[in-house]
Amino acid sequence: MGSGWDTEDWDGESEDDWPSGWDDPKRTAWMDKWAPRCPIRNPQRVGHLLGYREREPGRLQLRVSMRPGTDGVCDAIVEETDDAVHVRVMLCFEDREDSWEDREYWDCPVHVDLERPLGDRPVITADHGEALPLFVPNW
């Protein structure tokens, strides 16, 4: 598909599991928007989003589960509508046999700017269409 991914795609399934009726142009358009290639050509994975909060009006903080071996966030993609904010985070990370031995995860912040304050719009994952929970720091 030319996306820079091996077998990861729209929801972590193989390319054989794309929704029926998605022709190549639709698939390519989706990938261009929601799975851009890493600018330095690192392997990528979809980040697991844990929650969100609006740090200040128009500045959204996403919480992503990140493993210590990850090279960091490659891209945070946002699509705003009047009714919702859809988000996806791509991590620079290469799966390796030895990486599965380490199961430590960090809860890391990722900041994105919105076109307007969040208000009462839900923040929804682009991968599963589920609303993220509000993240409230426990300090």
C-alpha positions as CSV (number, residue, x, y, z in Angstrom):
1,M,0.0,0.0,0.0
2,G,3.0,2.3,0.2
3,S,2.1,3.4,3.7
4,G,5.3,2.5,5.5
5,W,3.5,-0.1,7.6
6,D,4.1,-3.8,7.6
7,T,0.8,-5.3,8.5
8,E,-0.7,-2.6,10.7
9,D,-3.6,-0.7,9.2
10,W,-6.8,1.1,10.1
11,D,-7.6,-1.0,13.2
12,G,-4.5,-3.1,13.8
13,E,-5.8,-6.0,11.6
14,S,-4.1,-7.2,8.5
15,E,-4.7,-5.6,5.1
16,D,-7.0,-8.5,4.2
17,D,-9.5,-7.3,6.8
18,W,-10.2,-3.8,5.3
19,P,-13.9,-3.0,5.1
20,S,-15.6,-4.4,2.0
21,G,-16.3,-1.8,-0.6
22,W,-13.1,0.2,0.2
23,D,-11.5,0.5,-3.2
24,D,-7.8,1.6,-3.5
25,P,-8.5,5.3,-3.8
26,K,-10.6,5.3,-0.6
27,R,-8.0,3.2,1.2
28,T,-5.2,5.5,0.0
29,A,-7.0,8.6,1.0
30,W,-7.6,7.2,4.5
31,M,-4.0,6.1,4.9
32,D,-2.7,9.5,3.7
33,K,-4.8,11.2,6.4
34,W,-4.7,8.8,9.3
35,A,-1.4,7.0,8.8
36,P,1.1,9.3,7.3
37,R,4.6,7.9,6.8
38,C,7.2,8.8,9.4
39,P,9.2,11.7,8.0
40,I,12.5,10.0,8.8
41,R,11.1,6.6,7.7
42,N,11.0,4.9,11.1
43,P,8.7,1.9,11.5
44,Q,5.4,2.9,13.1
45,R,2.7,1.6,15.3
46,V,-0.7,3.0,16.3
47,G,-0.5,4.4,19.8
48,H,-3.0,3.1,22.4
49,L,-4.9,6.2,23.7
50,L,-5.8,6.1,27.4
51,G,-7.6,9.4,27.8
52,Y,-7.6,13.2,27.2
53,R,-8.1,16.5,28.8
54,E,-8.2,20.1,27.6
55,R,-5.1,21.7,29.1
56,E,-6.3,25.2,28.1
57,P,-9.0,26.3,25.6
58,G,-8.0,24.9,22.3
59,R,-5.1,22.8,23.5
60,L,-5.9,19.1,23.9
61,Q,-3.7,16.7,25.8
62,L,-3.9,13.1,24.8
63,R,-2.6,10.3,27.0
64,V,-0.9,7.5,25.1
65,S,0.5,4.2,26.4
66,M,4.2,4.1,25.3
67,R,6.8,1.5,25.9
68,P,10.3,2.5,26.9
69,G,11.8,1.2,23.6
70,T,9.6,3.5,21.6
71,D,11.3,6.3,19.8
72,G,8.5,8.7,20.6
73,V,5.4,10.1,18.9
74,C,5.8,10.4,15.2
75,D,2.5,12.1,14.5
76,A,-0.7,13.1,16.3
77,I,-3.6,13.4,13.8
78,V,-6.8,15.4,14.6
79,E,-10.0,15.9,12.7
80,E,-12.5,18.3,14.2
81,T,-16.2,18.5,13.4
82,D,-19.0,20.5,15.1
83,D,-20.0,17.3,17.0
84,A,-16.7,15.6,17.9
85,V,-12.9,15.5,17.7
86,H,-11.4,12.4,16.2
87,V,-7.8,11.6,17.1
88,R,-5.0,9.1,16.3
89,V,-1.4,8.9,17.5
90,M,1.4,7.2,15.5
91,L,4.5,6.0,17.4
92,C,7.9,5.4,16.0
93,F,8.4,1.9,17.1
94,E,9.7,-1.3,15.5
95,D,8.4,-4.6,16.8
96,R,11.3,-6.9,17.6
97,E,11.2,-10.4,19.2
98,D,13.1,-9.2,22.2
99,S,10.8,-6.1,22.7
100,W,8.0,-8.4,23.8
101,E,9.9,-9.4,26.9
102,D,9.6,-5.9,28.3
103,R,6.0,-5.2,29.2
104,E,6.6,-1.9,30.9
105,Y,4.4,1.0,29.7
106,W,4.5,4.7,30.4
107,D,1.4,7.0,30.4
108,C,2.7,9.9,28.2
109,P,1.2,13.2,27.2
110,V,0.8,14.3,23.6
111,H,-0.4,17.8,23.0
112,V,-2.4,18.9,19.9
113,D,-3.9,22.3,19.1
114,L,-7.6,22.5,18.1
115,E,-9.2,25.0,15.8
116,R,-11.5,26.0,18.7
117,P,-12.0,25.1,22.3
118,L,-13.3,21.5,22.9
119,G,-16.5,22.5,24.7
120,D,-18.8,19.5,25.1
121,R,-17.5,17.6,22.1
122,P,-16.4,14.1,22.8
123,V,-12.8,13.0,21.9
124,I,-13.1,9.8,19.8
125,T,-10.4,7.4,18.6
126,A,-10.2,7.2,14.8
127,D,-9.4,3.5,15.1
128,H,-12.4,2.2,17.0
129,G,-14.8,5.1,17.1
130,E,-14.9,5.0,20.9
131,A,-15.0,8.0,23.1
132,L,-11.9,8.5,25.2
133,P,-12.3,8.9,29.0
134,L,-11.5,12.3,30.6
135,F,-8.0,12.1,32.1
136,V,-7.9,13.7,35.6
137,P,-4.4,13.9,37.2
138,N,-4.3,12.4,40.6
139,W,-1.8,14.8,42.1
